[in-house]
Amino acid sequence: MDQHERHRYRARCQWEGSTAAGYEAYGREHHGECPPASVSVQLSADPAFRGSPERPNPEQLLLRPRIVVAGDVPLERLHRLVELAHQACYIANSLRCEVDIQPTFVRIRV
């Protein structure tokens, strides 16, 4: 794939409510969609910000990856592959803040 090729992705985050009643009163539940997929993800704010622990929060969608590896791959190679994936990551390249990837590697025997 040409590194200069353009990709376009659509995503929507929808919340209904009002903040007029104050910080403690408004609902944190919302949902995300990625058309043309028909599935909607039910989300909430992090529980630390008065969200529901029963729903995932947007920050969890960017948490540290857990990578399961079968075979004897050198740790340096695993880190290099993660770095290459990070450099090409659409999400990381779309954010205005720095994204620090902190992978956990789990080795399994086959």
N, C-alpha and C positions, 0 to 999 in steps of 0.2 A: 504494500500500500504506500503510495506517495505521501511523504510526511506533510506536504502542502495541500493535500486533499481536504476539502471542507466537509465537515459533518454537522448536521443540525439535529438537535434533540429538543423536544418540547416537554415541559413539565409545568404543572400547576399545583399551587398550594392554596387551599381554600379554607377560610375561617369565617364564621358568622357570629356576630355578637357586637357588644359595645363595651368600651372601656370607661364609659361615663360614670359607672357606679364605683370606680376605684380599682386599684390593683388587686385587692383581695377578692373582688366579686366576679370578675369576668371569667368566662370559661376558656380553658386552654386547649380544648379538643379541636382538631382540624383534620383535614385529609389531603393527601397528595395523589396526583394522577400524572401519568406519563403517556399521553395519547401517541399512537393509536391503541395502546393496551387498554383493555376494558376494566382491569382490576384497579381498585382504589385502596390506598394504604391509609388506615386510620391511625392518626398521630396525636400526640399531646406534647405539651412542654415537659421538660425534665421535672421530676417531682420536687427538686430543690427550688423550682420556680412555680410551685403550686399546680403542677401538671399531674396527670393520672399515671400511676406506676403500672397500670394495666395496658397501657399503649406505648409503643416505641416513640422516642422523641427524635427530632431531626439530627441532633448531635450524634446519636447512636449510628446513624447511617455513615458517619465518617470515623468510627472508632478504629483502634489498632487491629490490623489483620492477624488472624490465626491461620497459619499456612501448614497444612499437613503434607509431609514429604515421605515418599516411599523410596527406599534405596539410599545409597551412600553418596550423597551429593555434598561436596565441601561447603562449609558455612559461608566462606567468602563468595562462592558462586551464587548461593541463595540470596545473599545481600545485594550482589550485583544485579541479579534478575529483578529483584524488587525495585531497585533504583531505576532500571530501564523502564519498568512498567509505570513507575511514578512519573518519570519524565514525559511519557506519552499519555498520561491519564487526563482524560477530558475534564473530569471534575476538578482535579488539582490545578489544572491550567485555567480553569474558569473562575476560581476563587481569587479574591483580592488579598487574602491573607496567606501567609506561608503555611504549607501543610507538611507536618513532620510525621513521616511514616515510621512506626515503631512495631515491626512485625515480631510475632512469636512463632518459632518453627517447632513443629511437633513431628518427630520421626516415628514412622511405623515400619514394621517388618512385613515383607510380602512373602 
